[in-house]
Amino acid sequence: MISEVDSALRALIEREAADSSDVEVVLDAPTKEWAGRRNVPTIDVYLYDIREDLRRRERGLINEYSDDRVVSRRLPPRYFSLSYLVTAWTQRPEDEHRLLASLLACFLRHDALPGDVLTGSLADIGLPVPVSVALPPPEDRSFADVWTALGGELKPSLDVVVSAPTDSGRSYPAASEVQAPLTVGLQGVDGRAPAETRRARVRRAR
C-alpha cells in the first residue's frame, strides 16, 4: 500500500505540478548531505510518518456474496494516514516558491487521489483515497522537529496527508447452507443404548 501511494503522488505531481521535464520528483529524505548533491530543480516527497486514521475505523463485518449467497464475512478496511513533507529545491527561492504554489494548487484540486493514478491494492479495493494539504500538525508533532531529526535547516514545505484504505486480510467463512431438515438423535455411551431408549423398552415390556 505504501509504495502504491508513493507512485500515485509521484504520478499526480508529474502530471499537474511539475511544469517541465526539467523538474525531478523524488522520494528521498531531505538531509543536509542530500541537499548539497542536488544540481537540478527537484520536488521531494518525503514520507515521515505513518499512523492509523482512527476517525475512519468501522465496526462489524462485511458480507461477501457468490450467486446471492453469503460465502464469507471480512473485517472492514482500515485507513492509515501517510504524512509527506513536500519541498521544492532549486537555485533560487523565487523558483522554489513558484513550485510550491503549483503543488498547493495541484492538491487543492483533489479531495482524493484521482482514480487513474491508483494501482495495485489501492485500485482493487475500490474506495476513495482522501488527501489533505497544509493542515495544522497534531499537537504531538511539529515540522521543526522533523527538520531537526533530518539534520537540515527549516525550509518552506507542504504537509500532505493521504488516508489509504488497507484490507486487513481477515476473513471468516460462512456456514454452509442447510441441505436437509433438522433431525435430533440420541446416542449412548460405550455402545449402550441411551437411558431414554432403555426406559421406553421397559415400559413396553410391562
Buried (B, 14 or more C-beta within 10 A) or exposed (E): BEEBBBBBBBBBBBEBBBEEEEBBBBBEBBBEEBBEEBEEBBBBBBBBBEEEBEEBEEEEBEEBEEEEEEEBBBBBBBBBBBBBBBBBBBEEEEBBEBBBEBBBEBBEEBEBBBEEBBBEBBBEBEBEBBBBBBEEBEEEBEBEEBBEEBEBEEBEBBBBBBBBBBBEEEBEEBEEEEEEEEEEEEEEEEEEBEEEEEEEEEEEEE
